[in-house]
Amino acid sequence: MGLAMTDNQRGSLYMTISMAGFAVEDMFIKSAAQSLPVGQVLLVMGLIGAAWFALASQRAAEPALPPALWSRMMALRSVFEVVGRLFYALAIALTPLSVASSILQATPLVVVLGAALLFGEKVGARRWLLTTFGFIGVLIVLRPGFAGFNALSLLAVIGLIGFAGRDLATRAAPPALSNAQLGTAGFLVLAFSGVVILGFTQAPEIPTAPEAAMILGATGFGVLGYSFLTRAMRTGEVSAVTPFRYTRLLFAMVLGMAIFAERPDAATLFGAAVIVICGVLILTRR
């Protein structure tokens, strides 16, 4: 008879499943965006995902879009999420998946910095030092001013700033919103991001059967990732569960090499390692 898992172990497992789901979602988005406008991919994903979570709200006898979603803080959260979704989607469509995912891993570092500056949270010298080294890791991945620099990688930087702003705004958002309600709002924001991108790029196209399958795959794994993420954050201690967010980078690198024949160079691998190590130490140590 096996031993029962602790809350921290279950939460860590949920987080790992969530990150695998998001990595596969990114892979499907990148694949679909090679032949379809990326805005169209996000729009369709957002509408299907929002419908899924709205039905979940209905089954739970709760409104899909309650009044709490229209508060000023939730509006600010939505603005940041649009920025994050929009620019990160462009990053994974236009740059190597492993590079975009490496840069995204710096989001917790920005959240720590924002919490200190905006909410007055006490951040000790150790965390400031780790945050500084984490940003150095981002610069190693970006390599500004060097031959390996790709300006399109800055799309991922803007995306991580958007996601960090979303996470900071969430801390001050109304706490009475269910997972399904947050999911409905989150996927509607994704759909809006798609509309914004379409406004500046080519018109939508009728997808072929394989293209439609890729969009459905991205949506399904996106819903899976979101569902397990919210479950993970409500199971176990945050400091024990959150570091497993970094497994997304491992999944992304494996998928990038297996599906897109990406070969991350030594600088990208080293920079990613610096970001992950600093982030884990920040999240697990005071």
BELPERA-V466274 format. One record per residue. N is the residue number from 1. RES is the residue in one small letter. SS is DSSP state (helix for helix, strand for strand, loop for the rest). PHI is phi in radians with two decimals (* if undefined). D_FIRST is the distance of its C-alpha to the first C-alpha in Angstrom with 2 decimals. Layout:
n:N res:RES ss:SS phi:PHI d_first:D_FIRST
n:N res:RES ss:SS phi:PHI d_first:D_FIRST
//
This chain:
n:1 res:m ss:loop phi:* d_first:0.00
n:2 res:g ss:loop phi:-1.27 d_first:3.81
n:3 res:l ss:loop phi:-1.33 d_first:6.72
n:4 res:a ss:loop phi:-1.23 d_first:9.19
n:5 res:m ss:loop phi:-1.36 d_first:12.34
n:6 res:t ss:loop phi:-1.37 d_first:15.55
n:7 res:d ss:helix phi:-1.06 d_first:18.67
n:8 res:n ss:helix phi:-1.13 d_first:20.29
n:9 res:q ss:helix phi:-1.17 d_first:17.61
n:10 res:r ss:helix phi:-1.13 d_first:17.70
n:11 res:g ss:helix phi:-1.07 d_first:21.48
n:12 res:s ss:helix phi:-1.15 d_first:21.80
n:13 res:l ss:helix phi:-1.14 d_first:19.93
n:14 res:y ss:helix phi:-1.05 d_first:22.23
n:15 res:m ss:helix phi:-1.14 d_first:25.20
n:16 res:t ss:helix phi:-1.12 d_first:24.52
n:17 res:i ss:helix phi:-1.08 d_first:24.29
n:18 res:s ss:helix phi:-1.06 d_first:27.45
n:19 res:m ss:helix phi:-1.16 d_first:29.32
n:20 res:a ss:helix phi:-1.11 d_first:28.50
n:21 res:g ss:helix phi:-1.07 d_first:29.89
n:22 res:f ss:helix phi:-1.16 d_first:33.01
n:23 res:a ss:helix phi:-1.14 d_first:33.61
n:24 res:v ss:helix phi:-1.18 d_first:33.56
n:25 res:e ss:helix phi:-1.01 d_first:35.78
n:26 res:d ss:helix phi:-1.03 d_first:38.21
n:27 res:m ss:helix phi:-1.08 d_first:38.25
n:28 res:f ss:helix phi:-1.17 d_first:39.19
n:29 res:i ss:helix phi:-1.09 d_first:41.82
n:30 res:k ss:helix phi:-1.08 d_first:43.36
n:31 res:s ss:helix phi:-1.15 d_first:43.44
n:32 res:a ss:helix phi:-1.16 d_first:45.02
n:33 res:a ss:loop phi:-1.26 d_first:47.47
n:34 res:q ss:loop phi:-1.26 d_first:48.94
n:35 res:s ss:loop phi:-2.22 d_first:50.75
n:36 res:l ss:loop phi:-2.08 d_first:50.62
n:37 res:p ss:loop phi:-1.03 d_first:51.84
n:38 res:v ss:helix phi:-1.08 d_first:48.98
n:39 res:g ss:helix phi:-1.09 d_first:50.22
n:40 res:q ss:helix phi:-1.12 d_first:49.79
n:41 res:v ss:helix phi:-1.05 d_first:46.20
n:42 res:l ss:helix phi:-1.16 d_first:45.38
n:43 res:l ss:helix phi:-1.08 d_first:47.37
n:44 res:v ss:helix phi:-1.16 d_first:45.59
n:45 res:m ss:helix phi:-1.00 d_first:42.14
n:46 res:g ss:helix phi:-1.09 d_first:43.04
n:47 res:l ss:helix phi:-1.17 d_first:44.34
n:48 res:i ss:helix phi:-1.18 d_first:41.38
n:49 res:g ss:helix phi:-1.10 d_first:38.83
n:50 res:a ss:helix phi:-1.11 d_first:40.85
n:51 res:a ss:helix phi:-1.11 d_first:41.03
n:52 res:w ss:helix phi:-1.06 d_first:37.25
n:53 res:f ss:helix phi:-1.26 d_first:36.63
n:54 res:a ss:helix phi:-1.12 d_first:39.63
n:55 res:l ss:helix phi:-1.14 d_first:38.10
n:56 res:a ss:helix phi:-1.12 d_first:34.87
n:57 res:s ss:helix phi:-1.12 d_first:37.10
n:58 res:q ss:helix phi:-1.11 d_first:38.86
n:59 res:r ss:helix phi:-1.12 d_first:35.68
n:60 res:a ss:loop phi:-1.55 d_first:34.87
n:61 res:a ss:loop phi:1.01 d_first:38.46
n:62 res:e ss:loop phi:-2.31 d_first:39.57
n:63 res:p ss:loop phi:-1.18 d_first:42.49
n:64 res:a ss:loop phi:-1.18 d_first:41.75
n:65 res:l ss:loop phi:-2.20 d_first:44.46
n:66 res:p ss:loop phi:-1.25 d_first:44.78
n:67 res:p ss:helix phi:-0.99 d_first:47.74
n:68 res:a ss:helix phi:-1.08 d_first:45.64
n:69 res:l ss:helix phi:-1.22 d_first:45.47
n:70 res:w ss:helix phi:-1.73 d_first:49.26
n:71 res:s ss:loop phi:-1.24 d_first:49.47
n:72 res:r ss:helix phi:-1.07 d_first:51.32
n:73 res:m ss:helix phi:-1.18 d_first:48.23
n:74 res:m ss:helix phi:-1.19 d_first:46.36
n:75 res:a ss:helix phi:-1.13 d_first:49.49
n:76 res:l ss:helix phi:-1.10 d_first:49.46
n:77 res:r ss:helix phi:-1.03 d_first:45.78
n:78 res:s ss:helix phi:-1.14 d_first:46.67
n:79 res:v ss:helix phi:-1.07 d_first:49.54
n:80 res:f ss:helix phi:-1.11 d_first:47.34
n:81 res:e ss:helix phi:-1.18 d_first:44.72
n:82 res:v ss:helix phi:-1.03 d_first:47.51
n:83 res:v ss:helix phi:-1.06 d_first:48.62
n:84 res:g ss:helix phi:-1.11 d_first:45.14
n:85 res:r ss:helix phi:-1.08 d_first:44.32
n:86 res:l ss:helix phi:-1.10 d_first:47.80
n:87 res:f ss:helix phi:-1.33 d_first:48.23
n:88 res:y ss:helix phi:-1.24 d_first:44.73
n:89 res:a ss:helix phi:-1.09 d_first:44.98
n:90 res:l ss:helix phi:-1.11 d_first:48.33
n:91 res:a ss:helix phi:-1.13 d_first:46.90
n:92 res:i ss:helix phi:-1.27 d_first:44.14
n:93 res:a ss:helix phi:-1.39 d_first:46.75
n:94 res:l ss:helix phi:-1.91 d_first:49.43
n:95 res:t ss:loop phi:-2.25 d_first:47.71
n:96 res:p ss:loop phi:-0.99 d_first:44.92
n:97 res:l ss:helix phi:-1.04 d_first:41.48
n:98 res:s ss:helix phi:-1.15 d_first:40.30
n:99 res:v ss:helix phi:-1.23 d_first:43.27
n:100 res:a ss:helix phi:-1.05 d_first:42.97
n:101 res:s ss:helix phi:-1.19 d_first:39.27
n:102 res:s ss:helix phi:-1.06 d_first:40.00
n:103 res:i ss:helix phi:-1.14 d_first:42.64
n:104 res:l ss:helix phi:-1.06 d_first:40.48
n:105 res:q ss:loop phi:-1.14 d_first:37.99
n:106 res:a ss:loop phi:-1.42 d_first:40.75
n:107 res:t ss:helix phi:-0.94 d_first:40.41
n:108 res:p ss:helix phi:-1.03 d_first:38.49
n:109 res:l ss:helix phi:-1.15 d_first:41.30
n:110 res:v ss:helix phi:-1.18 d_first:43.88
n:111 res:v ss:helix phi:-1.12 d_first:41.93
n:112 res:v ss:helix phi:-1.05 d_first:41.95
n:113 res:l ss:helix phi:-1.09 d_first:45.68
n:114 res:g ss:helix phi:-1.13 d_first:46.37
n:115 res:a ss:helix phi:-1.10 d_first:44.52
n:116 res:a ss:helix phi:-1.25 d_first:46.73
n:117 res:l ss:helix phi:-1.37 d_first:49.95
n:118 res:l ss:helix phi:-1.65 d_first:49.49
n:119 res:f ss:loop phi:-1.88 d_first:47.38
n:120 res:g ss:loop phi:1.19 d_first:48.45
n:121 res:e ss:loop phi:-1.19 d_first:44.99
n:122 res:k ss:loop phi:-1.36 d_first:45.21
n:123 res:v ss:loop phi:-2.12 d_first:44.34
n:124 res:g ss:loop phi:-1.25 d_first:44.64
n:125 res:a ss:helix phi:-1.04 d_first:46.44
n:126 res:r ss:helix phi:-1.06 d_first:43.18
n:127 res:r ss:helix phi:-1.21 d_first:42.19
n:128 res:w ss:helix phi:-1.07 d_first:45.73
n:129 res:l ss:helix phi:-1.13 d_first:45.74
n:130 res:l ss:helix phi:-1.14 d_first:42.45
n:131 res:t ss:helix phi:-1.09 d_first:43.76
n:132 res:t ss:helix phi:-1.08 d_first:46.94
n:133 res:f ss:helix phi:-1.12 d_first:45.16
n:134 res:g ss:helix phi:-1.09 d_first:43.01
n:135 res:f ss:helix phi:-1.22 d_first:46.21
n:136 res:i ss:helix phi:-1.10 d_first:47.61
n:137 res:g ss:helix phi:-1.05 d_first:44.64
n:138 res:v ss:helix phi:-1.08 d_first:45.72
n:139 res:l ss:helix phi:-1.13 d_first:49.25
n:140 res:i ss:helix phi:-1.12 d_first:48.05
n:141 res:v ss:helix phi:-1.19 d_first:46.45
n:142 res:l ss:helix phi:-1.29 d_first:49.59
n:143 res:r ss:loop phi:0.96 d_first:52.16
n:144 res:p ss:loop phi:-1.10 d_first:55.09
n:145 res:g ss:loop phi:1.50 d_first:58.41
n:146 res:f ss:loop phi:-1.93 d_first:57.05
n:147 res:a ss:loop phi:-1.09 d_first:57.37
n:148 res:g ss:loop phi:-1.42 d_first:53.72
n:149 res:f ss:loop phi:-1.24 d_first:54.02
n:150 res:n ss:loop phi:-2.12 d_first:53.41
n:151 res:a ss:helix phi:-1.03 d_first:54.85
n:152 res:l ss:helix phi:-1.15 d_first:52.55
n:153 res:s ss:helix phi:-1.12 d_first:49.63
n:154 res:l ss:helix phi:-1.14 d_first:51.13
n:155 res:l ss:helix phi:-1.04 d_first:49.88
n:156 res:a ss:helix phi:-1.16 d_first:46.32
n:157 res:v ss:helix phi:-1.11 d_first:47.65
n:158 res:i ss:helix phi:-1.11 d_first:49.17
n:159 res:g ss:helix phi:-1.07 d_first:45.95
n:160 res:l ss:helix phi:-1.17 d_first:43.91
n:161 res:i ss:helix phi:-1.12 d_first:46.57
n:162 res:g ss:helix phi:-1.09 d_first:46.19
n:163 res:f ss:helix phi:-1.16 d_first:42.41
n:164 res:a ss:helix phi:-1.13 d_first:42.77
n:165 res:g ss:helix phi:-1.08 d_first:45.40
n:166 res:r ss:helix phi:-1.07 d_first:43.14
n:167 res:d ss:helix phi:-1.12 d_first:40.33
n:168 res:l ss:helix phi:-1.19 d_first:42.92
n:169 res:a ss:helix phi:-1.17 d_first:44.43
n:170 res:t ss:helix phi:-1.09 d_first:41.02
n:171 res:r ss:helix phi:-1.11 d_first:40.77
n:172 res:a ss:loop phi:-1.82 d_first:43.91
n:173 res:a ss:loop phi:-1.42 d_first:43.17
n:174 res:p ss:loop phi:-1.01 d_first:42.55
n:175 res:p ss:loop phi:-1.43 d_first:38.94
n:176 res:a ss:loop phi:-1.54 d_first:38.82
n:177 res:l ss:loop phi:-1.63 d_first:38.26
n:178 res:s ss:loop phi:-1.39 d_first:35.11
n:179 res:n ss:helix phi:-1.04 d_first:33.23
n:180 res:a ss:helix phi:-1.16 d_first:34.95
n:181 res:q ss:helix phi:-1.17 d_first:38.35
n:182 res:l ss:helix phi:-1.14 d_first:37.99
n:183 res:g ss:helix phi:-1.13 d_first:36.88
n:184 res:t ss:helix phi:-1.05 d_first:39.97
n:185 res:a ss:helix phi:-1.12 d_first:42.22
n:186 res:g ss:helix phi:-1.10 d_first:40.70
n:187 res:f ss:helix phi:-1.34 d_first:41.20
n:188 res:l ss:helix phi:-1.15 d_first:44.67
n:189 res:v ss:helix phi:-1.10 d_first:45.50
n:190 res:l ss:helix phi:-1.06 d_first:44.30
n:191 res:a ss:helix phi:-1.09 d_first:46.66
n:192 res:f ss:helix phi:-1.10 d_first:49.48
n:193 res:s ss:helix phi:-1.04 d_first:48.93
n:194 res:g ss:helix phi:-1.10 d_first:49.40
n:195 res:v ss:helix phi:-1.10 d_first:52.63
n:196 res:v ss:helix phi:-1.07 d_first:53.91
n:197 res:i ss:helix phi:-1.11 d_first:53.31
n:198 res:l ss:helix phi:-1.09 d_first:54.94
n:199 res:g ss:loop phi:-1.15 d_first:57.94
n:200 res:f ss:loop phi:-2.02 d_first:58.66
n:201 res:t ss:loop phi:-2.23 d_first:57.68
n:202 res:q ss:loop phi:-1.24 d_first:58.29
n:203 res:a ss:loop phi:-1.22 d_first:57.98
n:204 res:p ss:loop phi:-1.12 d_first:54.82
n:205 res:e ss:loop phi:-2.15 d_first:54.64
n:206 res:i ss:loop phi:-1.35 d_first:53.28
n:207 res:p ss:loop phi:-1.30 d_first:50.06
n:208 res:t ss:loop phi:-1.32 d_first:49.48
n:209 res:a ss:helix phi:-1.05 d_first:46.41
n:210 res:p ss:helix phi:-1.10 d_first:44.57
n:211 res:e ss:helix phi:-1.17 d_first:45.62
n:212 res:a ss:helix phi:-1.10 d_first:44.43
n:213 res:a ss:helix phi:-1.12 d_first:41.05
n:214 res:m ss:helix phi:-1.16 d_first:40.79
n:215 res:i ss:helix phi:-1.14 d_first:41.65
n:216 res:l ss:helix phi:-1.11 d_first:39.08
n:217 res:g ss:helix phi:-1.11 d_first:36.48
n:218 res:a ss:helix phi:-1.06 d_first:37.47
n:219 res:t ss:helix phi:-1.12 d_first:37.31
n:220 res:g ss:helix phi:-1.06 d_first:33.91
n:221 res:f ss:helix phi:-1.27 d_first:32.31
n:222 res:g ss:helix phi:-1.14 d_first:34.35
n:223 res:v ss:helix phi:-1.11 d_first:33.00
n:224 res:l ss:helix phi:-1.04 d_first:29.42
n:225 res:g ss:helix phi:-1.07 d_first:30.11
n:226 res:y ss:helix phi:-1.13 d_first:31.80
n:227 res:s ss:helix phi:-1.09 d_first:29.16
n:228 res:f ss:helix phi:-1.29 d_first:26.30
n:229 res:l ss:helix phi:-1.13 d_first:28.73
n:230 res:t ss:helix phi:-1.14 d_first:29.47
n:231 res:r ss:helix phi:-1.16 d_first:25.82
n:232 res:a ss:helix phi:-1.11 d_first:25.09
n:233 res:m ss:helix phi:-1.24 d_first:28.06
n:234 res:r ss:loop phi:-1.90 d_first:26.89
n:235 res:t ss:loop phi:-2.24 d_first:23.35
n:236 res:g ss:loop phi:1.41 d_first:23.13
n:237 res:e ss:loop phi:-1.46 d_first:26.14
n:238 res:v ss:helix phi:-1.02 d_first:28.88
n:239 res:s ss:helix phi:-1.15 d_first:29.44
n:240 res:a ss:helix phi:-1.53 d_first:25.83
n:241 res:v ss:helix phi:-1.58 d_first:25.67
n:242 res:t ss:helix phi:-1.01 d_first:29.28
n:243 res:p ss:helix phi:-0.99 d_first:29.43
n:244 res:f ss:helix phi:-1.29 d_first:27.16
n:245 res:r ss:helix phi:-1.02 d_first:30.23
n:246 res:y ss:helix phi:-1.25 d_first:31.54
n:247 res:t ss:helix phi:-1.12 d_first:29.14
n:248 res:r ss:helix phi:-1.03 d_first:31.67
n:249 res:l ss:helix phi:-1.11 d_first:34.16
n:250 res:l ss:helix phi:-1.08 d_first:31.98
n:251 res:f ss:helix phi:-1.08 d_first:31.38
n:252 res:a ss:helix phi:-1.12 d_first:35.10
n:253 res:m ss:helix phi:-1.15 d_first:36.28
n:254 res:v ss:helix phi:-1.11 d_first:34.20
n:255 res:l ss:helix phi:-1.16 d_first:35.50
n:256 res:g ss:helix phi:-1.06 d_first:38.99
n:257 res:m ss:helix phi:-1.29 d_first:39.11
n:258 res:a ss:helix phi:-1.35 d_first:37.57
n:259 res:i ss:helix phi:-1.70 d_first:39.46
n:260 res:f ss:helix phi:-1.92 d_first:42.61
n:261 res:a ss:loop phi:0.98 d_first:43.11
n:262 res:e ss:loop phi:-1.32 d_first:43.24
n:263 res:r ss:loop phi:-2.28 d_first:43.42
n:264 res:p ss:loop phi:-0.98 d_first:43.07
n:265 res:d ss:loop phi:-1.41 d_first:45.50
n:266 res:a ss:helix phi:-1.07 d_first:44.96
n:267 res:a ss:helix phi:-1.13 d_first:46.37
n:268 res:t ss:helix phi:-1.12 d_first:44.01
n:269 res:l ss:helix phi:-1.14 d_first:40.92
n:270 res:f ss:helix phi:-1.17 d_first:42.19
n:271 res:g ss:helix phi:-1.07 d_first:43.10
n:272 res:a ss:helix phi:-1.09 d_first:39.75
n:273 res:a ss:helix phi:-1.11 d_first:37.99
n:274 res:v ss:helix phi:-1.07 d_first:40.31
n:275 res:i ss:helix phi:-1.05 d_first:39.61
n:276 res:v ss:helix phi:-1.14 d_first:35.81
n:277 res:i ss:helix phi:-1.07 d_first:35.84
n:278 res:c ss:helix phi:-1.12 d_first:38.30
n:279 res:g ss:helix phi:-1.12 d_first:36.46
n:280 res:v ss:helix phi:-1.11 d_first:33.09
n:281 res:l ss:helix phi:-1.13 d_first:34.92
n:282 res:i ss:helix phi:-1.12 d_first:36.82
n:283 res:l ss:helix phi:-1.35 d_first:33.78
n:284 res:t ss:helix phi:-1.87 d_first:31.74
n:285 res:r ss:loop phi:-2.18 d_first:34.64
n:286 res:r ss:loop phi:-1.56 d_first:37.38
//
